[in-house]
Amino acid sequence: MPEISHPDYIEELDRCKSTLGYVDKSLEITLVKKGRIDSDLEKVRKHFNAENSQDYIDIIVNSLLQGNMDLKLKNLMEAKRKPYFARIDFTEKGKSEAEKLYIGKMSLIREEDQKLIIVDWRAPVANLYYEGRLGDASYDCPDGNIKGTLQLKRQFSIDNGELKEILDIDITTNDEFLQNSLGANADNRLKDIVTTIQAEQNAIIRADMWRPLIVQGAAGSGKTTIALHRIAYLIYNYEKSFVPENFMIIAPNKLFLNYISDVLPELGVEEVRQTTFEDFAQDLIGKRFKLRDANEKLLAFVDYTKSDEERKRLAFIRKASEFKAAMHFKEALDTYLKEIEENFIPKESFTVGSTLIYEYEELNELFLNQYKMWPIARRVDEIKKNLKTRMQARKLNIINQLHEDCDKRVALLKAIVMDENERHRQVSQAINERDNDLEHLETLAKTAIKDYIRKISKLSPYEYYKDFINDADMFKKAASPWLDDKLCEFVRKYTADTLKSGFLEIEDLAPIIYLKYCIYGIDEKIPVKHVVIDEAQDFSAFQIYVMKRIIKDSSFTILGDLNQGIHSYRGIRDWNEITEHVFSDRKNEFLTLEQSYRTTVEIMNAANTVLDKIKSREVNKGRPVIRHGEEVKIAAKSDEKEIAQEIIKSIADFKKLSYKSIAVICKTLKECKAAYAIISKQVDDATLISGKEEVYKSGIVVLPSCLAKGLEFDAVIIFNASSTEYTEDELDIKLLYVAMTRPLHKLYIYYTDELTPLLKP
């Protein structure tokens, strides 16, 4: 709708111009202030005196001010392009006039009269735009629930400071605005969604910070983007209590972290900790391990060219991974920990010389029961305090007794020994013996506790884990409730061989952290208050359990899609695993994102056909937004070389459509390498993604389906969807579903011989 046809166009044009004028004015003022701060900071650094505490204070204060000014300048520069995107008119109950509020990515207050020019999208009142309907409405804020009447909801299209469109609405966003947003290329979509946040997404962003939140979201529902906006929202609304460093994002791999790395700065949040579970775990354990690539194991599971014997072995490896990732393995470790606990302190009484200080039974009672709330090794400190206190008391008694015995002996000698010289000799001998006993007692007292504690054998968490794995009898005793003898020994020996080779698997990290937590506790103070776990379906309940135990007083936002659980052999298969085993002690919230905004109706319908083949459980399928495109192209080719040549032509066609991100998705890395070898000869800018990369390069990529999860592209070409590549195994279903739900606009599928049954009605 052209803006000139809107009755309030002139009013809104004037408002836009006046706002941009004030943005320019604020820019000038901020640049002057920043220049002054930069100058002051430079002077302090130039003349810095290490002995002057004021210089330290000046550097810290000016550095903080400089950072704030940099962020404000960045926001103002963005506001020059697009100062706001919406307006609401709200009349608070008891007031006669409506307040006109313009909503943007930042707040802007006129300094001279403190008038609010732009409301930050994260402010409580902005929730009226995302969830309010015209008429009676309310919003929650620190002052309570504010009731009133919502009289207007209006959207604007402003680009480079030019007002281009005005739309009055009564829901979160008008279809036309949403369609324009969804129709954008992949490079632009992840960052700018604040104008089109939907009600179900808004509920997740603004959910209670302290209640564990679990989100089941369909492919393309915006889980990752919403997670990042939730962090920005929480930081804004809890800025007096927390700093960005108190928030942590845990992602499946470094490639994914790099993919999202520029989103938080766009939201004005730059210091949030971003890591993978592998890095977080190794930092916590305090040792770097060589880790086997989890994707290599996954690709081995789906490689149907292997011999029957090797596939049987892989089936056992899969079961080993399932067990070590399960909460049952935590219970097996508890059996081992009980053994450690019961044999931790020496099975002997504590004596000083021949004097009994503590009976073993009494010490063991203290260790096992009275100090049970402490980690095992830390209880030793409490035992030491007890030993020292009682030893001091007993030592004093012994000293008094030695003096008393000596005095009695001397008195007796004086009474019965008549010869003065002999009497003097025996009295001196008695006093010397007493002094020697006192000196010996002092020596014993000094070393007795150290000698006792020295008998306690302490291993590193990794060594304890290795001890558990290498002890066949203990492992069998601990694991037998869940594994038969054959599988139990396979799991143990497979893990022992892995450790012997100098490697760990990701499934081994949570157990080692758990052992450290239970035996030594966590010394490091982890300054994290809120953890966001993305692609959580590929994490295990055990992993999330140990994170909750060690990051005390923290809250969690957990987002994932069980339909994309390609690592389900070590991941979550049912969200009840989390609610029952991790957050059973706290009331949690479960929300769903069913609407898929990424793909067209045609692509999503085709992907849902694949999901229909899952028979093992009820499937929550995504519902596509009404955005149509061309039908999914499915074509047979004589061989893989012909497929590669057809892909080269398709890439050229996509480039003509100005598509910047195009993915060729293969089933395995081996297939990727073969396809890339042909494609790269004619497509110079093609890149092979193998999973070793830490930097994500958009453009034309060839990658295996297991690495495509979480990414999105303008167009996707599935290399070979033959019946031999994608069987009716649930893992194959998930891999194909992941691949099919990556594109925004076009999906081409090629195959040789016979088409996979997953794509047949």
C-alpha positions in Angstrom: 0.0 0.0 0.0 1.6 3.3 -1.0 2.3 5.5 2.0 0.6 8.6 0.4 -2.8 6.8 0.6 -2.7 6.6 4.4 -4.7 9.4 6.1 -1.9 10.0 8.7 0.9 10.0 6.2 1.8 13.7 6.7 1.7 13.3 10.5 3.9 10.2 10.4 6.3 11.8 7.9 6.8 14.8 10.2 7.3 12.5 13.1 9.9 10.5 11.2 11.8 13.6 10.1 11.8 15.1 13.7 13.0 11.8 15.2 15.8 11.5 12.6 16.7 15.1 13.4 17.0 14.3 17.1 19.0 11.2 16.3 21.5 13.4 14.4 21.6 15.8 17.3 22.2 12.9 19.7 25.0 11.7 17.4 26.8 15.0 17.5 26.5 15.2 21.3 27.6 11.6 21.8 30.6 12.1 19.4 31.7 15.1 21.5 31.4 13.1 24.7 33.2 10.1 23.3 36.0 12.4 22.1 36.4 13.8 25.6 36.4 10.3 27.2 38.9 9.0 24.6 41.1 11.9 25.4 40.9 11.5 29.2 41.6 7.8 28.9 44.6 8.4 26.6 46.0 10.9 29.1 45.6 8.5 32.1 47.3 5.7 30.1 50.1 8.0 29.0 50.9 9.2 32.5 49.8 6.0 34.4 51.4 5.6 37.8 51.2 2.0 39.1 51.4 3.3 42.7 48.5 5.7 42.3 45.2 3.9 43.0 43.3 6.8 41.5 44.8 6.1 38.1 43.5 2.5 38.3 40.0 3.9 39.1 40.2 6.5 36.3 41.1 3.8 33.7 38.3 1.4 34.8 35.7 4.2 34.9 36.7 5.7 31.6 37.0 2.3 29.9 33.4 1.5 30.9 32.2 4.9 29.7 34.1 4.4 26.5 32.3 1.1 25.9 28.9 2.6 26.7 29.6 5.4 24.2 30.7 3.0 21.5 27.5 1.0 21.9 25.3 4.2 21.9 27.0 5.4 18.8 26.4 2.1 17.1 22.7 2.2 18.1 22.4 5.8 16.9 23.9 4.9 13.5 21.4 2.1 13.1 18.6 4.5 14.2 19.6 6.9 11.3 18.7 4.1 8.9 15.6 2.8 10.8 14.7 4.7 13.9 11.6 2.7 14.8 9.3 0.1 13.2 6.0 0.4 15.1 3.7 2.7 17.0 1.1 1.9 19.6 -1.5 4.3 21.1 -2.3 3.2 24.7 -4.6 5.0 27.2 -3.8 3.9 30.7 -6.8 3.3 32.9 -7.6 6.5 34.8 -6.0 8.8 32.2 -7.8 10.8 29.6 -5.2 10.9 26.8 -3.6 8.2 24.9 0.2 7.9 24.9 1.8 7.6 21.4 4.7 5.2 21.7 7.1 4.5 18.9 9.0 1.2 19.1 12.5 0.6 17.8 15.6 -1.4 18.5 16.9 1.1 21.1 15.4 3.6 23.5 16.0 7.3 22.9 15.1 10.0 25.5 15.3 13.7 24.8 17.8 15.0 27.3 16.3 18.5 27.8 12.9 17.3 29.0 13.3 13.5 29.4 10.6 12.9 26.8 10.6 9.3 25.5 11.1 9.5 21.7 11.7 5.8 21.0 10.7 2.8 23.2 13.1 -0.2 23.2 11.4 -3.3 21.8 12.4 -5.1 25.0 10.6 -2.7 27.3 7.5 -4.1 29.1 5.1 -1.7 27.4 6.3 -3.0 24.0 4.6 -6.3 24.7 1.4 -4.6 23.8 2.7 -4.4 20.2 3.6 -8.1 20.1 0.6 -9.6 22.0 -2.0 -7.0 22.6 -5.2 -6.7 20.6 -7.1 -3.5 20.0 -9.5 -2.7 22.9 -9.0 -3.6 26.5 -5.3 -4.5 27.0 -2.7 -4.7 29.8 1.0 -5.3 30.3 3.2 -6.3 33.2 6.0 -4.1 34.5 7.9 -3.6 37.8 5.0 -1.5 39.0 2.5 -4.3 38.5 -0.1 -4.9 35.8 -1.0 -1.8 33.9 -4.5 -1.9 32.4 -5.9 0.4 29.8 -7.1 0.6 26.2 -5.0 -0.2 23.1 -6.3 2.2 20.4 -3.8 1.8 17.6 -1.2 -0.7 16.4 0.8 0.6 13.4 3.7 -0.7 11.5 6.3 1.3 9.4 8.6 0.4 6.7 11.6 2.8 7.0 14.8 2.3 5.0 17.8 4.6 5.0 15.7 7.2 6.9 12.9 7.2 4.3 9.4 6.4 5.3 8.1 4.0 2.7 5.0 2.3 4.1 2.4 2.5 6.9 0.1 -0.3 7.9 -2.5 -0.4 10.7 -2.9 -3.8 12.2 -4.6 -5.7 15.0 -2.3 -8.8 15.3 1.4 -9.1 15.8 2.3 -8.4 12.3 0.6 -7.9 9.0 1.0 -10.7 6.4 2.6 -8.3 3.9 5.3 -7.3 6.4 5.9 -10.9 7.4 6.0 -12.1 3.8 8.6 -9.4 2.9 10.7 -10.5 5.9 10.4 -14.2 5.0 11.2 -13.5 1.4 14.6 -12.0 2.2 17.8 -13.9 1.5 19.3 -16.1 4.2 22.2 -13.6 4.9 19.7 -11.0 6.2 17.1 -13.1 8.0 18.9 -14.1 11.3 19.5 -10.6 12.5 16.4 -8.5 12.0 13.2 -10.1 13.3 12.1 -7.6 16.0 9.6 -6.1 13.7 7.9 -9.4 13.0 8.2 -11.4 16.3 5.1 -13.5 16.5 3.0 -14.1 19.7 4.3 -17.7 20.3 7.9 -16.4 19.8 7.3 -13.4 22.0 6.1 -15.7 24.8 9.5 -17.5 24.8 11.5 -14.2 24.6 9.7 -12.8 27.6 9.2 -16.0 29.7 10.1 -15.9 33.4 13.9 -16.0 33.6 14.0 -18.1 36.8 11.7 -20.9 35.6 13.4 -23.5 33.5 12.1 -23.2 30.0 12.0 -26.0 27.5 11.1 -25.2 23.9 10.1 -27.8 21.3 10.4 -25.9 18.0 9.7 -27.1 14.4 12.4 -26.7 11.8 12.4 -23.1 10.7 10.4 -21.8 13.6 13.2 -19.4 14.6 14.5 -21.2 17.7 18.0 -19.9 17.5 17.0 -16.3 16.6 14.5 -16.3 19.4 17.0 -17.6 21.9 19.4 -14.8 21.0 16.6 -12.2 21.3 15.7 -13.7 24.7 19.2 -13.1 25.9 19.0 -9.5 24.7 15.6 -9.1 26.4 16.8 -10.6 29.7 20.0 -8.4 29.8 17.9 -5.3 29.1 15.4 -6.0 31.8 17.8 -7.3 34.4 20.6 -4.8 33.7 20.8 -3.7 37.4 21.3 -7.3 38.5 23.4 -8.9 35.8 26.0 -8.2 33.1 26.2 -9.9 29.7 29.0 -12.1 31.0 26.4 -13.8 33.3 24.7 -15.3 30.3 26.1 -18.3 28.4 25.1 -19.9 25.1 26.0 -23.5 24.6 25.8 -24.5 20.9 26.5 -27.9 19.2 29.7 -26.9 17.5 32.1 -24.0 16.8 30.9 -23.7 13.2 27.4 -23.0 14.5 28.8 -20.5 17.0 30.5 -18.7 14.2 27.3 -18.7 12.2 25.4 -16.8 15.0 28.4 -14.7 16.1 27.4 -11.4 14.6 23.8 -11.5 15.8 24.3 -10.6 19.5 26.4 -7.5 18.6 23.5 -6.5 16.3 21.2 -6.8 19.3 23.6 -4.6 21.4 24.9 -7.5 23.4 28.5 -8.4 22.9 29.9 -9.9 26.0 27.7 -13.0 26.3 29.8 -16.2 26.8 29.5 -18.5 23.7 30.9 -22.0 23.9 30.4 -25.7 23.1 29.8 -28.3 25.7 33.2 -29.9 24.8 35.1 -26.6 25.5 33.0 -25.8 28.6 33.6 -29.3 30.0 37.4 -29.3 29.4 37.8 -25.9 31.0 35.9 -27.2 34.0 37.9 -30.4 34.3 41.1 -28.3 33.9 42.6 -30.6 31.2 42.5 -30.6 27.4 41.6 -33.9 25.9 41.8 -35.2 22.4 38.2 -35.8 21.4 37.0 -38.1 18.7 34.8 -36.3 16.1 31.2 -37.1 17.0 30.1 -36.6 13.4 32.5 -39.3 12.2 30.7 -41.8 14.5 27.3 -40.6 13.2 28.5 -40.9 9.6 29.7 -44.4 10.3 26.2 -45.3 11.6 24.6 -44.2 8.3 27.2 -45.7 6.0 25.5 -48.7 4.4 28.6 -49.8 2.4 30.2 -51.4 5.5 30.2 -55.2 6.0 27.6 -56.9 8.1 30.1 -57.7 10.7 31.2 -54.1 11.0 27.6 -53.0 11.1 26.9 -55.4 14.0 29.9 -53.8 15.8 28.6 -50.3 15.1 25.2 -51.4 16.6 27.1 -52.3 19.8 29.0 -48.9 19.7 25.6 -47.2 19.3 24.3 -48.9 22.4 27.5 -48.0 24.3 26.9 -44.4 23.5 23.3 -44.6 24.5 24.2 -46.0 27.9 27.0 -43.6 28.7 24.8 -40.6 27.8 21.9 -41.9 29.9 21.0 -41.0 33.4 21.4 -44.8 34.1 25.2 -44.3 33.7 25.1 -41.6 36.3 23.5 -44.2 38.6 26.2 -46.7 37.7 28.8 -44.0 38.7 26.9 -43.5 42.0 27.6 -47.2 42.8 31.3 -46.6 42.1 31.3 -43.4 44.1 29.8 -45.2 47.0 32.7 -47.7 46.9 35.2 -44.7 46.8 33.4 -43.1 49.7 33.4 -46.2 51.9 37.1 -46.8 51.3 38.3 -43.2 51.2 39.7 -42.7 54.7 42.2 -45.3 56.2 40.5 -48.2 57.9 42.3 -47.6 61.1 41.9 -45.6 64.3 43.8 -42.4 64.7 46.4 -42.5 67.5 49.3 -40.3 68.7 51.9 -42.8 69.8 50.1 -45.3 71.9 47.3 -42.9 72.7 43.9 -43.4 71.0 42.5 -40.2 69.7 39.6 -41.4 67.4 38.2 -44.8 66.8 38.0 -45.7 63.1 34.2 -46.3 63.5 33.7 -42.8 64.9 35.7 -41.2 62.1 33.9 -43.2 59.5 30.6 -42.1 61.0 31.6 -38.5 60.7 32.9 -39.0 57.1 29.9 -40.9 55.8 27.1 -39.2 57.6 27.8 -36.0 59.4 29.7 -34.5 56.5 27.8 -36.2 53.7 26.7 -32.8 52.3 30.3 -32.1 51.3 32.1 -33.6 48.2 34.1 -36.6 49.2 37.6 -35.1 49.2 36.5 -31.9 50.9 35.2 -33.9 53.9 38.8 -34.6 54.7 39.3 -31.0 55.6 36.4 -31.4 58.2 38.0 -34.6 59.5 41.3 -32.8 59.9 39.6 -30.1 62.0 38.1 -32.9 64.2 41.5 -34.6 64.5 43.3 -31.4 65.4 40.7 -30.3 68.0 40.5 -33.6 69.8 44.2 -34.2 69.5 44.9 -30.8 71.2 42.5 -31.7 74.0 44.0 -35.2 74.4 47.6 -33.8 74.1 46.9 -31.4 77.0 45.5 -34.2 79.0 48.6 -36.3 78.2 50.9 -33.4 79.1 49.2 -32.9 82.4 49.4 -36.7 83.0 53.1 -36.8 82.2 53.7 -33.9 84.6 51.6 -35.5 87.3 53.3 -38.9 86.9 56.7 -37.2 87.0 55.8 -35.2 90.1 54.6 -38.4 91.9 57.7 -40.3 90.9 60.0 -37.5 92.1 58.1 -37.3 95.4 58.4 -41.0 95.9 62.1 -40.9 95.1 62.7 -38.2 97.6 60.9 -40.3 100.2 62.6 -43.7 99.6 66.1 -42.9 98.2 68.3 -41.9 101.2 71.5 -41.4 99.2 71.6 -37.8 98.1 73.7 -38.4 94.9 71.6 -41.5 93.9 68.4 -39.6 94.7 69.5 -36.7 92.5 70.5 -39.0 89.7 67.1 -40.8 89.7 65.1 -37.6 89.9 67.0 -36.1 87.0 66.4 -39.3 85.1 62.7 -39.0 85.8 62.5 -35.4 84.7 64.6 -36.2 81.5 62.2 -39.1 80.7 59.2 -36.8 81.1 60.8 -34.1 78.9 61.7 -36.7 76.3 58.1 -38.0 76.3 56.9 -34.4 76.0 59.2 -33.8 73.1 58.3 -37.0 71.4 54.6 -36.2 71.9 55.1 -32.8 70.3 56.9 -34.5 67.4 54.1 -37.1 67.0 51.4 -34.5 67.2 53.0 -32.4 64.5 53.1 -35.3 62.0 50.3 -37.5 63.1 47.6 -35.8 61.1 49.8 -35.4 58.1 50.7 -39.1 58.2 47.1 -40.1 58.6 45.9 -37.9 55.6 48.9 -39.1 53.5 47.4 -42.6 53.6 44.4 -41.3 51.6 44.9 -41.9 47.9 43.5 -39.2 45.6 43.3 -39.5 41.8 42.3 -36.9 39.2 38.7 -37.1 38.0 40.0 -38.5 34.7 42.0 -41.2 36.6 39.0 -42.1 38.7 37.0 -42.5 35.5 39.7 -44.7 34.0 39.8 -46.7 37.2 36.1 -47.3 37.0 36.2 -48.4 33.3 39.3 -50.7 33.8 37.8 -52.4 36.9 35.8 -55.2 35.2 34.2 -56.4 38.4 33.2 -53.0 39.6 31.8 -51.9 36.2 29.8 -55.1 35.9 28.4 -54.6 39.4 27.5 -51.0 38.6 26.1 -51.5 35.1 24.4 -54.9 35.5 20.9 -53.5 36.3 20.7 -52.1 32.8 23.1 -54.2 30.6 23.4 -57.9 30.0 26.9 -59.4 30.5 27.9 -59.3 26.9 26.9 -55.7 26.3 28.3 -54.6 29.7 31.8 -56.0 28.8 31.6 -54.5 25.3 30.8 -51.0 26.7 33.6 -51.3 29.2 36.2 -52.6 26.8 35.2 -50.2 24.0 35.6 -47.3 26.4 38.8 -48.7 27.9 40.3 -49.0 24.4 39.3 -45.4 23.6 40.9 -44.1 26.7 44.0 -46.2 26.1 44.3 -44.7 22.6 44.6 -41.2 24.2 41.1 -40.1 23.1 37.8 -39.4 24.7 34.3 -39.3 23.2 31.9 -36.5 24.0 29.9 -39.1 26.0 32.8 -39.4 28.4 32.9 -35.7 29.4 29.7 -35.5 31.5 30.8 -38.6 33.6 34.2 -37.0 34.3 32.6 -33.7 35.3 30.2 -35.6 37.6 33.1 -37.5 39.3 34.9 -34.2 39.8 31.8 -32.6 41.3 31.1 -35.5 43.7 34.7 -36.1 44.8 36.3 -32.6 44.7 33.5 -30.2 44.2 33.9 -27.3 41.8 36.4 -24.7 43.0 36.0 -22.3 40.2 33.3 -19.7 40.7 31.3 -19.8 37.5 29.7 -16.4 37.0 26.8 -17.7 34.9 23.3 -17.0 35.9 21.4 -18.0 32.7 22.3 -20.8 30.3 20.8 -21.1 26.8 21.3 -24.5 25.2 20.5 -24.5 21.5 19.9 -27.7 19.4 19.3 -29.3 22.8 17.9 -32.5 21.3 21.5 -33.6 20.6 22.6 -33.1 24.2 22.0 -35.8 26.8 20.0 -35.5 29.9 23.2 -36.4 31.8 25.1 -33.4 30.2 22.3 -31.0 31.2 22.1 -32.6 34.6 25.8 -32.0 35.4 25.6 -28.4 34.1 22.7 -27.7 36.4 24.6 -29.2 39.4 27.7 -27.2 38.9 26.3 -23.9 37.7 24.5 -23.2 40.9 21.6 -20.8 41.2 21.3 -20.6 37.4 18.3 -20.8 35.1 18.0 -22.5 31.8 16.4 -22.0 28.4 16.6 -25.2 26.4 15.6 -25.2 22.8 15.5 -28.1 20.3 13.5 -30.2 17.9 13.2 -33.9 18.6 12.5 -34.5 14.9 16.0 -33.3 14.1 17.7 -35.4 16.8 20.3 -36.9 14.5 22.5 -37.7 17.5 19.6 -39.3 19.3 21.9 -42.3 20.3 23.4 -39.9 22.8 20.8 -37.2 22.9 17.3 -36.5 24.2 14.5 -38.6 22.8 11.7 -37.2 25.0 11.6 -33.9 26.8 10.3 -35.7 29.9 13.9 -36.9 30.3 14.8 -33.3 31.2 11.7 -32.5 33.3 11.9 -35.8 35.3 15.7 -36.1 35.8 17.1 -32.5 35.7 14.4 -30.1 36.8 12.2 -32.4 38.9 13.0 -30.1 41.9 11.7 -27.0 40.2 8.5 -26.0 38.3 9.4 -25.7 34.7 7.6 -24.3 31.6 7.2 -26.2 28.3 6.4 -24.1 25.2 6.2 -25.1 21.5 6.9 -23.3 18.3 4.8 -25.1 15.6 4.8 -22.4 13.0 7.7 -22.7 10.5 8.8 -19.4 8.9 11.8 -20.6 6.9 10.4 -22.6 4.0 7.6 -22.4 1.6 4.4 -24.4 1.9 5.5 -26.7 -0.8 8.9 -27.5 0.8 7.4 -27.9 4.3 4.7 -30.2 3.1 7.3 -32.4 1.3 9.4 -32.5 4.5 6.4 -33.4 6.6 5.8 -36.3 4.3 9.2 -37.7 5.3 8.3 -37.2 9.0 5.2 -39.2 8.6 7.4 -42.3 8.2 8.5 -42.2 11.9 6.4 -44.9 13.6 8.1 -45.1 16.9 6.5 -42.0 18.5 4.1 -39.2 18.0 5.5 -36.5 15.8 5.0 -32.8 16.1 5.1 -31.4 12.6 5.8 -27.9 11.7 3.0 -25.7 10.1 4.3 -23.5 7.3 3.4 -19.8 7.0 1.3 -19.2 3.9 4.2 -18.5 1.6 4.1 -20.3 -1.7 6.9 -21.2 -4.0 7.6 -23.7 -6.7 7.1 -27.4 -6.1 10.0 -29.4 -4.8 12.0 -30.7 -7.8 12.7 -34.4 -7.7 14.7 -35.9 -10.6 16.3 -39.2 -11.5 19.8 -39.3 -13.0 21.8 -42.1 -14.4 24.8 -41.8 -12.0 26.4 -39.4 -9.5 28.5 -37.7 -12.2 25.4 -36.7 -14.0 23.9 -35.4 -10.8 27.0 -33.3 -10.2 26.7 -31.8 -13.7 23.0 -31.0 -13.2 23.9 -29.3 -9.9 26.4 -27.1 -11.6 23.7 -25.9 -14.0 21.3 -25.4 -11.1 23.8 -23.3 -9.2 24.2 -21.0 -12.2 20.4 -20.6 -12.4 20.3 -19.8 -8.7 23.0 -17.1 -9.0 20.9 -15.4 -11.7 18.1 -15.2 -9.1 20.6 -13.4 -6.8 20.7 -16.2 -4.3 23.8 -15.8 -2.2 23.7 -19.0 -0.1 23.3 -22.3 -1.9 23.9 -25.7 -0.2 24.6 -29.1 -1.8 23.8 -31.5 1.0 25.0 -35.1 0.8 24.4 -38.0 3.1 28.0 -38.6 4.1 31.3 -36.7 4.1 32.7 -39.3 1.7 29.9 -38.5 -0.8 30.6 -34.7 -0.2 34.2 -35.0 -1.1 33.4 -36.9 -4.3 30.7 -34.3 -5.3 32.9 -31.4 -4.4 35.7 -32.8 -6.5 33.5 -32.5 -9.6 31.5 -29.3 -8.7 34.5 -27.2 -7.7 36.1 -27.6 -11.1 33.4 -25.4 -12.6 32.2 -23.5 -9.5 35.1 -21.5 -8.3 33.5 -20.2 -5.2 32.3 -23.5 -3.8 33.4 -24.6 -0.4 33.5 -28.0 1.3 32.4 -28.1 4.9 33.8 -31.2 6.7 33.1 -30.3 10.3 36.6 -29.3 11.2 36.0 -25.6 10.4 35.6 -23.0 13.1 34.6 -20.2 10.8 31.4 -20.4 8.8 31.7 -19.1 5.2 28.4 -18.5 3.5 28.0 -18.8 -0.2 28.0 -22.1 -2.1 28.8 -25.0 0.2 28.9 -28.7 0.0 28.3 -30.4 3.3 26.9 -33.6 4.9 23.4 -33.5 6.3 24.6 -33.9 9.9 26.4 -30.5 9.7 23.4 -28.7 8.0 21.3 -28.7 11.2 20.7 -25.1 12.4 21.8 -23.5 9.2 19.6 -22.1 6.4 20.2 -21.3 2.8 18.4 -19.6 -0.1 18.4 -22.9 -2.1 19.3 -26.5 -1.2 20.2 -29.3 -3.5 20.1 -32.8 -2.0 22.7 -34.8 -3.9 21.4 -38.4 -3.9 18.1 -39.4 -2.2 18.2 -43.0 -3.5 16.6 -45.9 -1.6 20.1 -47.2 -0.7 21.2 -43.8 0.8 18.0 -43.1 2.8 16.3 -46.1 4.2 13.3 -46.2 6.5 15.6 -46.2 9.6 14.6 -43.3 11.9 18.1 -41.8 11.7 17.8 -41.6 7.9 14.4 -40.0 8.3 15.8 -37.3 10.5 18.8 -36.7 8.3 16.7 -36.3 5.2 14.2 -34.1 7.1 17.1 -31.8 8.3 18.4 -31.5 4.8 14.9 -30.7 3.3 14.1 -28.0 5.9 17.2 -25.8 5.2 16.1 -23.8 2.2 14.1 -20.6 2.2 13.1 -20.7 -1.5 14.0 -23.7 -3.6 14.7 -27.4 -3.0 16.0 -29.7 -5.7 16.4 -33.4 -5.0 18.3 -35.8 -7.3 18.6 -39.6 -7.0 20.0 -42.6 -8.9 18.4 -46.0 -9.4 15.3 -46.0 -7.1 14.0 -43.0 -5.1 14.0 -43.4 -1.3 10.7 -44.7 0.1 10.7 -41.7 2.4 9.7 -39.4 -0.4 7.0 -41.7 -1.7 3.4 -41.0 -0.6 
